Amino acid sequence: MLAGDHLKAASDLGIPSSGWAFYRQGYFRQQLNADGWQQERYPELDPHAMPLTLLVGDEGVPIKIEVDLAGARCVAQLWSAQVGRVLLLLMDCDVEENEEEEREVTDRLYGGGTEHRLKQEIVLGIGGVRALEAAGYGCDVFHSNEGHAGFLGLERIRKLVVSGQLSFEQALEAVRAATVFTTHTPVPAGIDVYDPTLMERYFSSFVKECEIDLETLLSLGSSTRLTADTAMQSRFNMAVMGLRLAGRANAVSKLHGEVSRSIFTSLWADVPDDESPIGAITNGVHTSTWLGPEIREVLDRRLSPGWTETAGGWTKIKDVPDGELWRARERARERLVYMVRERLRKQLLERGCPRGNWPGPARSSTPRC
């Protein structure tokens, strides 16, 4: 949802932007069973039944990219979705050229074990850069949201080195100057880390192409000064690499910025904690997406034209009568209650619950079935 809001806001503001990701089973859907316990299910998404377009070349052949996964060839075809004025590219590894293991790389968001996550992030980062090029889009600035897409920096470095334009050190600085990194997670459990042996297996070709040793690569994600845990120190930290490859970094709120600077301050040993180069940009939402029709009608009538796109458009909000806002709220709440009841009835029907046990205005809100 955050990524979707980001793209829609970029479209509204006329900011040339693009993104990429696709998971056949996406994120799980939740529902409650008869005993009130949460259950998850992963419905399979069919791109042919979605508002997506398969990207094809001049001769009508689907455009595909490939990445190396520890010697295995992983191919991804490209789908596109037009989000207003912004293009969303979607990489799909479920293609016939791949073996079963590679076809499952783009199965579930945040799914699988550590090695599966590493494969996903290689496709996301390295494959993402190649997907943009294959689709004919040039980018001046790259943004990595958390460390998940962080390998995009390594691919851009590799390209500059292999082309003979720059040395590894020069390429590193050039990439850093055009990269932005956003950190969200203030706890270690939310940050991906990988063992050096795993990194060596999947990035041995990168090391050779860039004419560096493995230690140089591992140093980009070294968290030696970040934690006292010896086991954690030896692992490749994606958030640390994201910060080291970024010319600008930010947290997602003012308070989170303070927390992030304290967490990562050791990466800048000679800089005071409160001056660590991690700024803060408070997470926003795409107003038009999340605004109910009841409130929108009031604001459209009371606020200045274009209020959804400019902060200044909200200056007249204090002039809106409280009673008018309250009535809109009550109408929205009534619609919410109706929607929840309808969804609950649908779940009970699918479960085969007798109609006599269905909830209603005069019945218990916690039926047993």
N, C-alpha and C positions, 0 to 999 in steps of 0.2 A: 504493500500500500504506500509506503514511503517513497519507493522508487517511482510508482505511478504518479503520485502527487508531484514529484520533482519534474518529471517529463511534462506533465500538463501545465505546470507553472511556467516552465521554460517556453512552451508553446505560446501561452498567453502573453508573455513578455517579449516574444520574438527573438529569443536567444537560440542561436543555432546549436543544437545539441543532439546527441544520440546515445542509446544505451543498448545493452545486449544481455540476454539470458533466456533460457527456456528449459523447463523441467516437465517431462511428460506427466508426472503425477503431482507436480507442484508441491504445495504444502497441504497437510492433512485437513480434512473436514471433521468437525466435532459434532457429536450428538450424545444424548443421555439414554442409557438403557432402562429397562423396566425398574431396576433397583436404584436408579438415580446416579449411576456411575458413568463417567465420561468415557466414550469410545471414539477411536480415530479410524478413519478410512481414507484411502488414497485413490480417488477416482482417476482413471486414465484419461488424459486430455488428448483429443483428436484434433490436430492442427487443421485438418481438412474441413472440420465442422466449426472452425473459429474464424473470426475476421482477420485472417492472416493471408499473406501472399507469398508463395514460394519464389525466391529470387532466382531468376534465370539469366543466362548470358545472351549475347547477340544472336546465337543460333538456337535459342530456346532450350539449351541444356542447363539444368540446375547448377547454380554456383555452389561450390563446396570448398571447404578448407580442411587442412589436416594438421595434426600435431603429433609429436612423438611422445609416447608414454612408455618410457623404459624399454625402447626397442619395438614396441607395438605401434602400428599405424592406426591412428584414430581419426576418422573422417566425420565432419559435421556439415550437414546441409543448412542453408540459411532461409529463414522465414522473415518476413517483415510485417510490421504493423504501423500504421500511420496514426500517431497520437497528435492530432491537430496538425501543427506545422513541424512536428518532431518525429524523426524516424526511430523506431525500435527494431533492432535486429535480434533475431532469436536463433541460437545455434542448437541443432538437433542431431544427436549422435545415433539415434535409432534408425540407421540406414543399412542397406544390404552389404555395403563394402566392409562393415565392421564385424568382428567376431562378437559373440554374445557378451563377453566381459566389457568390451568397448561400447557396445550399444547401450549398456546400462549406466554409462557415465552421467548422462543427463536424465536420470530417473526421478530422484526426489531432492527437493531443496533441503539442505542440511542433513542428508541421509547417509547411511553407510558408516563404515569404520574409518580409521585414520587414513589408510592408503586410498580408499575410495574418495575421501574428501580432497586429498592431494590431487588426484586425477581431475576431479571437478574443477579445482582452482587453476590447474594448468590449462584446461580447456577454456575456462572463463577469462583468465588473464591473457595468456599467449594466444589462444584461439580468437579471443575478442579483437585483439589488434589486427590479426590476419583477416578476420571477417570484415572489418571496416575497410581495409584495403581492397579486398575482393569485391566489395559492393561499390567501390569507387568513391569512398568518403575519406577526405583528409581531415585530421584533427590537429588543432594547435595546442590544446590543453587536455590532459587526461585526469579524470577524478576517480580515485579508488575509495569506495564506500566500505570502510573497514579493510581488513587485510585480504578479504576473499578474492578480490581481483588484482591483488598486488603484483602478481607475476607479469602483468602488462608492462611494468617498468623493465623487467629483465629482457622481454622480447624487444622492446625499443632500443635497449642498450646493445643487444646482439646485432640488430640490423645495422646500427651505426658502425659497429666494429667490423662486421663481415664485409660491409661495403667499402671498407678502407678509408672512410672519412675521418674517423677518430680512434684514438686509443681507448682502452677500457675506462681509464680514469676520466678522460675527456667526455666520453659518452655518458658516464655516470652523472657528471655535472650538467650536461645538456638535457638529459632526461629529467633530472631533479628540477630544473628551472621551469619545466612545463608540466608539473604534476602537483595535484592537490590531494590531500589525504584527510579523510574524516574518521575519527575514532568514536565509537559508540559505547563500547563495553568497558566498564571500570573494574571488572573482575577477571582473573586469569582463566576461569572456566569458559569464558566466552571468546577466547582468543586461540586460534589454531596454531599449534606447534608441531614440528616434525623432527624425527630423529635424523642425525647426520647421515646414517647409512641409507635412509630412505631418500634423502636429498641427493646423495651421490648417485643412487640408482637412476633417478629420474632427470638429473641435470648434468650427467657426465658429458653429454654432447654439447651442452651450453658452455661448460668449462673449456672444452677443447676449442670450440669456435671462437670464443672470446680470448683464448690464449692466456688464461689465468689458472691458478690452482684452486682446489676445492675450498681451502681455508679462506680465500678471498671472497668466494661466494657466501660461505657460511657466516662470515663476519658481518654481512649486511643484515642478517637476522639474529645476530648474537645478543642474548639478553644477560650477559655475564654480570653487568653492573645493575641489572634490573631486579634481581632476586638473589636471595641467599640459598635457595634450593639448588644444590649442585646438579641434580638430575635435570631441572628445568634450564639451567644455564647452558647445558650442552645441546639443547634443542633449538631448531630454527624457528624463530618467532615471527609470524606474519605481520603483526602490528608493528613490531620494531622495524622490519624491513619497509613497511609502508611509510613510516616516519622518516627513515633514512633516505628513501627515494623521492621524498616530496619536498618541494620548495616552499610549500605552505601547508599547514595542518590546522585542523580545527576540531573542537569538541561540539556537542549539540545543545549546550545550554551554558549559561554563565557559571552555574555551580559545577556542572560537569567539566567545564574548562579548568576550574581550580583543582578538581579531583584528578583529572588527567595529567595536569602539570606535575602534581605531586607523585603520581605513579611513574611517569616516564622521565622525571627530572635527571636521573642518573645518566641518561643518554647525552646530556649536555653538562658534563662534570664541572665546567668552569662558569656556568651560568646559574644565578640564584634561582631558587625554586619558582618564585612568582614571575620570573622572566623567561621561563622555558617557552620556546616558540610554538606554543599550541594555543591558538585563539579560540573563540567560541561564536558559533552561529546557531541561534536557537531554532530547533526544528519547527517548521511551519507546515501548514496543510494547504491543499488546493481548495480555497474557500467554496467555489461553486460546487465541488463534488460533495462536500460534507454538510452543506447547508440545506435544511429542510424547507419545503415549499412554503410552509406557514410563516416562518421567520423571513424567508427571502421576500415574500410579498410585502411585508412591513418595511423592510430595509430598502427595497427598490423604491418604495413610495416616499420614504422619509430622508434617505441619504442622498448625497451628491451623485450624479452620473459617474459610472466607472469606479464605484466604491470597492468593487471586488479586487481591483488590480493596484490600488494605491492606498498607502497607509493614511494619507490625508483625507481620503473619502469617508473616514469613520468619525470625523470631528463633530458631526451632528447627532451622534448616537445618544448623547445626554438629553437631547430635546425630545426623544421618543417617549411618549407617556408610558408609565409603568403598566397601566391596565392594558394597553394595546399589546405590549410584549407578553404579558401574562396570558392573555386570551390566545395568542399564537402558540404559546407553550402548551396550553391545555389541549388545543386541537392536535398538536404534534404528539402529545402523550396519548391521546385517544387513538390516533393512528398506530402508534407503537404497540399498544395493548392489543388492538385488533390483529395486527400482524403476528404478534407472539402467539396468540390463541390459534390462529390459522395454521401456523407452523407446527404447533404442538399437536393439533388435531391430525395433521398430515402424518406426523411421526407415529402417533398412536394407531392410525389406520394402517400404515405400513407394517406395524408390529403385530397387527391382528387383535388389538385390544377391544373388548366389547364396548359398544357405544354407551352403555349405561355407566361406564367408568370414565367417560370423557369429562374433562373439566368444563365448566361454564360459569356464568355469572353467579349462580346459586350453589355451585358445587365447590369441593375442595380444589385448591390450585396444585395439589400434589397427589394425583391419582395413582393408584397401584394397578399394575397390569402384569 
